[in-house]
Amino acid sequence: MANVVVVGAQWGDEGKGKIVDWLSERADVICRFQGGHNAGHTLVIDRAVFKLHALPSGVVRGGKLSVIGNGVVLDPWNLLQEIDTITGQGVEITPETLMIAENTPLILPFHGELDRAREEAASTGTKIGTTGRGIGPCYEDKVGRRAIRVADLADDATLEARVDRALQHHDPLRKGLGVEPIDRAALIAQLKEIAPSILKYAGPVWKVLNEKRKAGNRILFEGAQGALLDIDFGTYPFVTSSNVIAGQAATGVGIGPGAIDYVLGIVKAYTTRVGEGPFPTELDDADGQRLGERGHEFGTTTGRKRRCGWFDACLVRQTCATSGVNGISLTKLDVLDGFETLKICVGYDLDGQRLDYLPTAADQQARCTPIYEEMPGWSESTEGARSWADLPANAIKYVKRVEELIECPVALLSTSPEREDTILVTDPFAD
């Protein structure tokens, strides 16, 4: 038995959806352990495209249990809409195939309203680049002990008391931002209406997962976003509102850290970022445009154009350390096809001093300039390659150099969005 955690090792959008889908065929249980519907995973299966946001990637695989853990913040209306969409594509989702942790906090309409009002009120240069979907404000309520959780939907008195506590905090905030007070009666009516549709999926996830583990079931833990957006170890304050690194997998579903056997970091062969924040290797030239066009770099959730740049080995080495990554899955290697020369960031120059990591202070991050190592590119196509023998010599050299610089081996190599176009080096589920 082996239980595997999959985390993004950059700023998200690394191709986790395909890899999780590829691994989920061999797993018995697939769990989301953090984030909200600001995440976006695109799966391509037999040319059918599935776009998932709140649902675990395992839902498209029959016979699996998919779990939304307590570390997730859940918009119940969005979830039901997503279930309808995926069901319409021929995927069956039932309480036997989907379970939601009873202690999962709910994203409510006023969370999104607060999120957007704050972003609109922020001056230029201080905007976080939030998706405006209420993720941050919901996590704030969770930490502030005023969240409304899935279990609260089961009892009217409890639900109304939870709503009153939340409104005591939110109405003064809204007044300060020039937003109308929350309609208490309407909100409670909305929640009571949706309660049966959500509660049928609710259960004690921590208990079920521990029983599954003891029975020898393989569990796959699916992270959202990327480690560089982690609330503690990301490029703060331009981060998400949850812990993204692998350690969150345990607390995000209620299972002991000893249950994690392997951490797989998903790494794009170059670097992208959506929204605001530092990006040392960002390219504002023809090469950056070429990466974006070839890689179809637009966000699954927001549709926003992603910023593109060369591979940053320093950042990936850093995230491999903070997540305890055992091996990486290198994705989108085919996007680099045709480049005459490739660059890899091997360090930073900060006011004349060479650093091998990105400093914590925002002002220092802004002053860091990348130190590059150049490598020859390749003219041959790597798209669809399924073995090392299918790769050009320079592509293999590039992969090997990435391994050396990040101090972590490549376990999987992805050469297209199709799940079959994957080169397996090390099996994360190996006993």
N, C-alpha and C positions, 0 to 999 in steps of 0.2 A: 504494500500500500504506500502511496505517496500523495501528499496534498500540496498543491501548487498555488502560489500567489503570482498574479500577473499585474505588473505596474508599469506605467509609462515612465521612462527615464529622462524625458526632456520636458517641454512645455505642453504636452498633450498632442493629440492628433498623430500619434506615432504608428497607428495601424493596429491597435489593441483588438479591435473587433474581429478582424480576420484571424488573428492568432488565438484569441479565446475560443472562437468558433472551431478552429482546427483542433485545439486541445479538448474542447467540450465533448467531442465524439468519444473520447476515452474516459471522461469523467462521469460520475453518477450524480453529482450535485454541483451547481454553478451558482456562486454567491456574489452579489454586489455588496460592497462593504463601506462605501462612502460616496459623497457627492450627491447630486440631484439630477434633474432633467436638463441641466446645462451641459451635461456630457452628451456626446454623440458618437455612436459606433455604427459603422457601415459594414454590412456583411454582404458578400456576393456568393450565392449558392446556386449552381446550375444556371448562371446568368440572371437569376432573380436577385434583386437588390432589396435588402431589409435595412431600414434606418431605425436604430434603437436609441432611446434616450434614458428612460428610467428602468426599462426591463433588462434583466441580465441577458447576455448574448446566447445563453443556453436554451432560451425559449423556442428557438427555431429548430431544435433537435428533439425529436420525439423520445419519450421514455426517460427524460431527465427531470430532476427537481430543480427549479430555479428559485433562488431566494433573494429577497430584498431585505438586507440587514438593518439593524438599528442605527448604524453609522450613516445611513442614507437619510436625506430629507426628501419627503415625498409629496408631490402635488397630486392629490387623489383624482382630480378631474382630468389632468393631463395623462395620468396612468391609464384610466379607463378609455380615454380616446386612443391612446397608443395600443391598448389591447384590441380595440375594435379594428384599428388599421391593420395590425399584424394578423388578426383572425381573418380579415378580408383577403389576406394574401395566402390563405390556406393553412395557417398554423393554428392548431388547437391549444387554447390556454384554459386550464381548469384549476380548481383548488388542489387537485392532485399533482399538478405540474408547476404551480406557482404558490409560494408562501411569502407573506410579508410579516416581519417581526412586529409583535404587538406594541413594542416600545419605540417604534419608528415615529419621529416627529413629522407633522403634516405642514406642508407649505400652503398657506391660505391666501386668498386674494389680496389681503392688506400687506402681505410680505412683498409681493411683486410691486405694489403701488409705492411702498416705502423705498424699495430698491431703486426704482426709476426716478422718484422724486429727489433722492439724494444725489444721484448721478447728474440729473439736470441742474441741481443747485451748485454742484462742484464747479470751481473755476477751471479754466484750461490749464492743463498740466497736473491737476490733482485728481482727475477722473481715473477710476480703477479699470474701467473697461468691462464692467460687469455685464452679464447677459440680461439683467433686469428681470430675472425670473423668480426673485425672492429667496434665492439660496442662502445668501449671507444673513439677512434678517431672521430667517427660520433657525439657522444655527445659533444666532444671538439669543433667540428665545429659549432654545434648548439649554444653553449654558446658564441663562438667567432664570431657569426653572419655571418658565411660564408657557412652555410649548404645549400644544394640543397634540396628543399622540393617538395612534391608531386605536389603542384599547379604550380611550376616552369616548369613542363613538358608540360604545355599547351601552352607555348609561346616560340618560338625558340629564339627570341632576349633575353628574360629574362634568358632562360636556358644557353645560351652561356656566358652571363655576369656573371652568378653565377659560372659557371665552371672556368672562368678566375680568379675570386676572390679566389676560392678555390686553384687553382694551384699556385697563388702567395705565398700562405702559404706553400703548401705541397712540391713543388719542391725543395726549399732550405732544408727542413727537409730530404727529400729522398737523396739529395746529401751528407748530413752529415752522413747518414747511409750507403752510398755506394750503393744506389738503383737508377736505371735509372729514368729519368724524365717521367712524365705522358704523354702519347700520347693523346693530346687534341682532335684531329680530331676523333680518334677512340672512345674516351669516349663519345663525343657528338653524334656520330653516334649510339652507343649502347643505349644511353638514348632516342634518338628520335625513335628508333625502338621499344623500350619497352613501350613508353609513352601511346599509345592507350590501351594497356592491363591493365595498372595500373589506368589510368584516368577514366575508366568506373566504377570503384569502389569508386572514390573520391567524397567527399561531406562535407558539413559543420556539422561535428559531433556535435559540441557544440549546434547548433541550433536544430538539430534533437533530441538530448537527452533531451534538455529542454522541447521540445514539447511532447516527450514521457512521461516524468515525470509528466507534467501537466495533461496529459490524463489518469494518473493512472497506467501506465505500470510499471512493476517490472524490475529494472535494477540490474544486477549482474556485479560487477567490479572484474576482474581477475588479480591478481598480478603475476609477474614472480620472480624467485629466492627466497630469503628469507631475512627477516629483518636484519639478522646479516651480510648481504652483502650490506646493505644500504650505500650509499656514505658518509652520515653524521654520522649514528649511528651504522655502522658495524665495523668489525675489520680492520680498515684502516691501511695500504693501500691495504690489501688483500680483496678488495670489488669489487662490480660491479660499473658501471659509472652512475647510476641513483638512485633516491630515491625509495626505495622499500616499505617503511612503508605506512600505510593506508592513510595518509594525501595526498599522491601523487595521489590517485584515482581522486580527484576533479580537480586538475590542469592538470592531464594527459589526460582528455577528455573535459575539459571546462564546468564543472558543479559546482555549489556552494557546499561548505562543508556541508551545511544544508540538502543537498539531501541524505546524508549518514545516514542510520538508524541503521545499525548493522555491526560490524566488526567481522569476523570470522577468527581466527588464526589457521592455519594448523600446527599440531605438531606431529612429529613422537614419538613413545613410547621409543625410544632411540635417539641417536644423530649421524648424519653423516655430512661429509664435503668433497667436491671435491676440489683439488688443494691445494695451499699453504695457510699459515696463522695459527694463534693460534687455539688450540683445547684442552682445559684443560682436558676433560674426555676421550681423545683418548686412545684406547686399542691396544697395539701391541702384543697381546697374543692370546691364543686359543679362549677366549671369543669374542674378536674383530673379529677374523676370522669367528667364528660361526655366529655372527650377520650379517656379510657381505654376507655369503653364504646363510643363511636362508632368508635374506631380498633382495637377488639378487641386491646387491648394486653396480650398474654400471650406469654411467650417460646416460640419454636418448639422449642427444645431442652429447656428446663427446665419450661415451663408456668407459670413465676413471673409474677406480675402486675408490669407495668412501672410505674415512677413516671412521671408526666406533668407537663409544664409548658409555658409559652409558648416561642416560638421565641427562641433566643439567638443574635443576629447576631454578637456578639463572639467566641463560641466557634467558630462556623462560619468566620468570617473568619480566625481563627487556624489552623484545620485546613486551610483552603484554601491558606494560606501554607506550612505545613510539608509538605504533599503536592504542592505545585506544581499545584493544580487548575486546569485550563483552562476547565471549565464544570461546572455542577451539574445533577443531575436532582432536581427538587423533587417529592417524593412525598406522597401522602395529603392533598392540598389539599382533597379533598371532606370530610374529617373536620371542617374548620372551618366548613362550611355551617351557617347558622343562628345563629352567634354574633353578637350585636348589636355587640359591641366586641371587637377583638383587640389584644393587646399584643406588642411586640417588645422584647427587651432590647438596648439600644444602648450600655451601659456598666455599670460597677460602682462602687459607693461603698465604699471601704475606709478606714474610720476618718476620714471627711470628705474623702478624696482621690478624685477621679474617675479611673478606669482604663478603658482601651479594650481590655484583654486580661485573661485570668484568670492571676493570679500563680502561680508554681511552688510556693511554700511552702504546705504543707497548712493551717497555722494561718491564713494570710492568705486562702486560698480559703474557709475556713469563715466568715470575717468579712465576705466580700464580699456586698453586697446589690445586686440588680439595679436599674438605672435604665431605666424603660420609656418607650417611645413608643407612643401609642395610635392605632389606625386603625379606621375603621368597618368592620363586617363586612358580610355579605350574606345575604339570606334565600333566594335562588334556589339550586338544586342545581347543583353542578359535577360530580357523579358521572357518569363515563362520557364527559365532554367530550373531543373529539378535535381541536378547533381553537380558536384564540383567540376566534373569533366565538361559540363556545358558552359562554364564561365571562362572568359578571357583571362589570360595570365595576369594582366594588370588589375583586373577586378579582384582576383584572389589576393594579390599583394595589398590592395587597398583594405580588404577585410582583415587580413592578418595584421596590418599596421594599426587598425582600429582596436583590435584585441590587445595589442601591446600597450597602446596609449591609455586605454581605459582600465587596464589591469583586470580584465574579465573576459572569459571565452565566449565565442559565438555558439549558441546552442541550436538556433534556427536561423535560416536565411530565407527571406521572402522576396520573390522577384515579380509579383504582380498581385492585383487584388484577389485573384482566384485562389481559393484555399488549397488546391492541389499543387500550385506553383510554389512549393516550399521545400527547402533542402534541410533535412534533419541531420544534425551533427550529434547532439546529445538529447536523449529523451527525458524531459522534465519529470515524467510520471514513472520513470524506471524505479523499481523497488530497491 
